[in-house]
Amino acid sequence: MILKIVGYAEQAVRYYGMDDFKAMVWIAHQRYPTQGRVWHPAGAHPFIGMNEALVHNGDFAETITPVVEYLRQHNLSPLFLTDTEVSVLLFDLLYRTYGYPLEYVVEALAPDDRTRLRQN
């Protein structure tokens, strides 16, 4: 279940009446948007694919335009144009649709320093 609100986490608890909710895992994200603009709750974190949720601190904005074009070639159109929404759509396409191994998809989306060093 994904519940979103534009506002503070405490407001989400009150709005959805979650004082007595029980769960095995909770993912929460509260942020001040520096990329894009959160004008609707659906544009807030987390973003979900079919079987995953993504929350991040960082900036994918420098690569967003070519990735959006790539997604559109595969009939996927982001609605809110935030870097996180674009990232989760790409993750879902590569992992679920194309069946790439999880470790390859994660490395492609967020290469570690060793990968960057090998490329240079």
C-alpha positions in Angstrom: 0.0 0.0 0.0 1.4 3.4 -0.9 0.0 6.5 0.8 1.1 9.9 -0.2 0.5 13.5 0.8 2.0 16.8 0.1 3.0 18.0 3.5 4.8 16.7 6.6 4.9 13.0 7.7 2.9 13.9 10.8 0.1 15.2 8.5 0.1 11.9 6.6 -0.4 9.9 9.8 -3.4 12.1 10.7 -4.9 12.4 7.2 -4.9 8.6 6.7 -5.7 7.7 10.3 -2.5 5.6 10.6 -2.0 5.8 14.4 -2.9 2.1 14.8 -1.5 0.7 11.5 0.8 -2.3 11.7 3.3 -3.3 9.0 6.4 -5.5 8.5 8.1 -2.7 6.6 7.6 1.1 6.4 9.1 3.4 3.9 8.7 7.1 4.5 10.2 10.0 2.7 10.0 13.7 3.6 11.7 16.2 1.3 12.0 19.7 0.1 12.0 19.3 -3.7 15.0 20.7 -5.4 14.3 19.1 -8.8 10.8 19.3 -10.3 7.9 20.5 -8.3 5.6 18.4 -6.1 2.1 19.9 -6.8 0.1 16.7 -6.4 0.5 13.9 -3.9 1.2 11.4 -6.8 4.3 13.4 -7.6 5.8 12.7 -4.2 8.0 9.8 -3.1 7.9 6.9 -3.1 7.4 6.1 -6.7 6.3 2.5 -7.5 6.7 0.1 -10.4 5.0 -3.3 -10.4 7.0 -4.8 -7.6 9.3 -2.1 -6.2 9.2 1.3 -4.5 12.0 3.9 -4.9 12.9 6.7 -2.5 16.3 8.4 -2.9 18.3 11.4 -1.9 20.3 12.5 -4.8 19.9 14.0 -8.2 19.4 12.1 -11.5 18.3 15.3 -13.3 21.4 15.6 -15.5 20.4 12.4 -17.3 16.6 12.7 -17.2 16.0 14.0 -20.8 17.5 11.1 -22.7 16.0 8.6 -20.3 12.5 10.1 -20.8 12.9 9.8 -24.5 14.0 6.2 -24.2 11.0 5.4 -22.0 8.6 7.1 -24.5 10.0 4.8 -27.2 8.7 1.9 -25.0 5.3 3.5 -24.4 6.1 4.7 -20.9 5.4 8.3 -20.2 6.2 9.9 -16.8 3.4 12.0 -15.5 5.2 14.3 -13.1 8.7 14.5 -14.7 10.6 14.1 -11.4 13.9 12.2 -11.6 12.6 9.6 -9.1 9.5 8.8 -11.2 11.7 8.4 -14.3 14.1 6.2 -12.4 11.5 3.8 -11.1 10.0 3.5 -14.6 13.4 2.6 -16.0 14.1 0.2 -13.2 10.8 -1.6 -13.9 11.4 -1.7 -17.6 14.9 -3.2 -17.2 14.2 -5.6 -14.4 10.6 -6.8 -14.9 10.0 -6.3 -18.6 13.5 -7.2 -20.0 14.5 -9.5 -17.1 18.0 -8.1 -16.5 19.5 -9.4 -13.2 18.8 -7.1 -10.3 22.5 -6.5 -9.6 22.9 -5.3 -13.2 20.0 -2.9 -13.0 21.1 -1.4 -9.7 24.6 -1.0 -11.1 23.3 0.6 -14.2 21.2 3.1 -12.3 23.6 3.8 -9.5 27.1 2.8 -10.4 29.5 2.6 -7.5 32.9 4.3 -7.5 34.7 1.1 -8.7 32.6 1.1 -11.9 33.4 4.7 -12.5 37.1 4.1 -12.0 37.1 1.2 -14.5 35.3 3.4 -17.1 37.9 6.2 -16.9 
